[in-house]
Amino acid sequence: MNVFPVIRRLHLIAGLVLLIWVAMYFATGWVMIHEPWFPRGPHKNTTNAPLSIGGPVATAEFVKQLEDAHGIHGQRRAPKPLAKGAWQFSWVRPGENAEAVVTVDLKEVSITRTHFDPAGWAHGLHRLHGYRGGWPYWIWAAFMDLASAAMILFALSGVYLWWKITPNKLPGMLCLGAGIGFTTAIVLHLS
């Protein structure tokens, strides 16, 4: 059986999947690298409101009611107990972070929303990860996993195709060796 056409097709499909993600990571990463060129914010807005929900604090049901009552969206962070029995809850999403501090008597909540300019949004999008925060974040994380698998498949199929097509292997072997050596040196240096 001739596997060459199958490997070639897999290489093409993996490359097309990667194209979208590499373009997005280039754009957001470029903004992060040149951050001083772009306004980032943040712009904070704090509101205090009576708390109309009850129940055990720091449970998923309590946090969901808090989100629904105050229109808070994003990936939840772990709740933190504060001094004197108060609780802090926080959410992160590209372009906006939210923090809610619930008083010990569960009668008031202080919500601080931090809005970022487009550079802050790009920074948040670039660093978005994890299977939490609802279905948009699950889809994002699933596509990130797909892009990671496509990257590995693209590299392996590319090496296979290069080995099969190219009669003179020395230049390719030098490039592959240099890439592996550079990556290994950087990983060891940063460890």
C-alpha positions as CSV (number, residue, x, y, z in Angstrom):
1,M,0.0,0.0,0.0
2,N,1.3,3.4,-1.0
3,V,0.9,5.7,2.1
4,F,2.5,8.7,0.4
5,P,-0.8,10.3,-0.9
6,V,-2.4,9.8,2.6
7,I,0.5,11.4,4.4
8,R,0.5,14.2,1.9
9,R,-3.2,14.8,2.4
10,L,-2.8,14.7,6.2
11,H,0.0,17.2,5.9
12,L,-2.2,19.6,3.9
13,I,-5.2,19.3,6.3
14,A,-2.9,19.8,9.3
15,G,-1.4,22.9,7.7
16,L,-4.8,24.4,7.0
17,V,-5.9,23.8,10.6
18,L,-2.7,25.4,11.8
19,L,-3.0,28.4,9.5
20,I,-5.9,30.0,11.5
21,W,-4.2,29.4,14.8
22,V,-0.8,30.6,13.8
23,A,-2.3,33.7,12.3
24,M,-4.2,34.4,15.5
25,Y,-1.1,33.8,17.7
26,F,1.0,35.9,15.4
27,A,-1.4,38.8,15.7
28,T,-1.9,38.6,19.4
29,G,1.8,37.8,20.1
30,W,2.9,40.7,18.0
31,V,0.7,43.1,20.0
32,M,2.2,41.6,23.2
33,I,5.8,42.0,22.0
34,H,5.2,45.6,21.0
35,E,2.9,46.4,23.9
36,P,4.2,50.0,24.4
37,W,2.9,50.9,21.0
38,F,-0.7,50.1,21.9
39,P,-2.9,51.5,24.7
40,R,-3.9,48.8,27.1
41,G,-5.9,50.4,29.8
42,P,-7.0,49.3,32.3
43,H,-10.2,51.1,33.0
44,K,-11.8,50.2,36.4
45,N,-15.4,50.6,37.5
46,T,-16.5,49.6,41.0
47,T,-20.2,49.3,42.1
48,N,-21.7,48.3,45.4
49,A,-25.0,46.5,45.5
50,P,-27.2,44.8,48.1
51,L,-26.8,41.0,47.9
52,S,-30.1,39.3,47.3
53,I,-28.8,35.7,47.3
54,G,-27.9,33.4,50.1
55,G,-26.7,30.0,50.9
56,P,-23.3,28.6,51.6
57,V,-20.6,30.9,50.2
58,A,-18.0,29.6,47.7
59,T,-20.3,26.9,46.3
60,A,-20.9,26.5,42.6
61,E,-24.6,27.4,43.1
62,F,-23.8,30.6,45.0
63,V,-21.3,31.7,42.4
64,K,-23.7,31.0,39.6
65,Q,-26.4,33.1,41.3
66,L,-23.9,35.9,41.7
67,E,-23.0,35.7,38.0
68,D,-26.6,35.8,36.9
69,A,-27.7,38.5,39.3
70,H,-24.9,40.9,38.2
71,G,-24.2,39.9,34.6
72,I,-20.7,38.6,35.2
73,H,-19.1,36.4,32.5
74,G,-15.8,34.6,32.1
75,Q,-13.6,31.9,33.5
76,R,-14.0,31.6,37.2
77,R,-11.0,31.6,39.4
78,A,-10.9,29.9,42.8
79,P,-12.7,31.8,45.5
80,K,-10.5,33.4,48.2
81,P,-11.4,33.9,51.8
82,L,-10.5,37.4,53.0
83,A,-10.0,39.0,56.4
84,K,-12.9,39.0,58.8
85,G,-14.9,36.3,56.9
86,A,-15.5,38.2,53.6
87,W,-15.0,36.3,50.2
88,Q,-13.4,37.4,46.9
89,F,-14.5,35.9,43.6
90,S,-12.9,36.6,40.3
91,W,-13.5,36.0,36.6
92,V,-11.2,36.5,33.6
93,R,-12.0,36.8,29.9
94,P,-10.4,38.6,27.0
95,G,-10.8,42.3,27.4
96,E,-12.5,42.2,30.8
97,N,-11.8,41.0,34.3
98,A,-14.3,41.0,37.2
99,E,-13.9,40.8,40.9
100,A,-16.7,40.5,43.5
101,V,-16.1,40.9,47.2
102,V,-19.0,39.6,49.3
103,T,-19.3,40.8,52.9
104,V,-19.3,38.4,55.8
105,D,-23.0,38.9,56.5
106,L,-23.9,38.2,52.8
107,K,-25.8,41.5,52.6
108,E,-23.5,43.4,50.2
109,V,-21.3,42.8,47.2
110,S,-18.7,45.1,45.7
111,I,-18.0,44.4,42.0
112,T,-15.0,45.8,40.3
113,R,-14.9,45.4,36.5
114,T,-11.6,46.0,34.7
115,H,-11.9,46.8,31.0
116,F,-8.9,46.7,28.7
117,D,-8.2,48.4,25.4
118,P,-7.7,46.3,22.2
119,A,-4.1,45.4,23.3
120,G,-5.3,44.1,26.6
121,W,-8.0,42.1,24.7
122,A,-5.3,40.6,22.5
123,H,-3.2,39.7,25.5
124,G,-6.2,38.0,27.2
125,L,-7.1,36.1,24.0
126,H,-3.5,34.9,23.6
127,R,-3.3,33.6,27.1
128,L,-6.9,32.0,27.2
129,H,-6.8,28.4,28.3
130,G,-8.7,25.7,30.2
131,Y,-12.0,23.9,29.9
132,R,-14.0,26.1,32.3
133,G,-16.2,29.2,31.9
134,G,-19.0,27.7,29.7
135,W,-19.4,26.4,26.2
136,P,-17.4,29.2,24.3
137,Y,-14.4,28.4,26.4
138,W,-14.9,24.7,25.9
139,I,-14.9,25.1,22.2
140,W,-11.9,27.4,22.3
141,A,-10.0,24.8,24.4
142,A,-11.0,21.9,22.1
143,F,-9.8,23.8,19.1
144,M,-6.5,24.5,20.9
145,D,-6.1,20.8,21.5
146,L,-6.9,20.2,17.8
147,A,-4.3,22.8,16.8
148,S,-1.7,21.1,19.0
149,A,-2.4,17.7,17.4
150,A,-2.3,19.3,14.0
151,M,1.1,20.9,14.8
152,I,2.6,17.5,15.7
153,L,1.0,15.8,12.7
154,F,2.2,18.6,10.4
155,A,5.8,18.3,11.7
156,L,5.9,14.5,11.5
157,S,4.3,14.3,8.1
158,G,6.5,17.0,6.8
159,V,9.6,15.1,7.8
160,Y,8.3,12.0,6.2
161,L,7.5,13.8,2.9
162,W,10.9,15.5,2.9
163,W,12.6,12.2,3.4
164,K,10.7,10.6,0.6
165,I,10.9,13.4,-2.0
166,T,14.4,14.9,-1.5
167,P,17.3,13.0,-3.0
168,N,20.0,15.0,-1.2
169,K,19.2,14.7,2.5
170,L,22.2,16.6,3.9
171,P,20.8,20.2,3.8
172,G,17.5,19.0,5.4
173,M,19.3,17.0,8.0
174,L,21.4,20.1,8.9
175,C,18.3,22.2,9.2
176,L,16.4,19.6,11.3
177,G,19.5,19.1,13.5
178,A,19.9,22.9,14.0
179,G,16.2,23.3,14.9
180,I,16.3,20.4,17.4
181,G,19.6,21.7,18.9
182,F,18.4,25.3,19.2
183,T,15.1,24.2,20.9
184,T,17.0,21.9,23.3
185,A,19.5,24.6,24.1
186,I,16.7,27.2,24.9
187,V,14.7,24.7,27.0
188,L,17.9,23.8,29.0
189,H,18.8,27.5,29.4
190,L,15.4,28.5,30.6
191,S,15.0,25.5,33.0
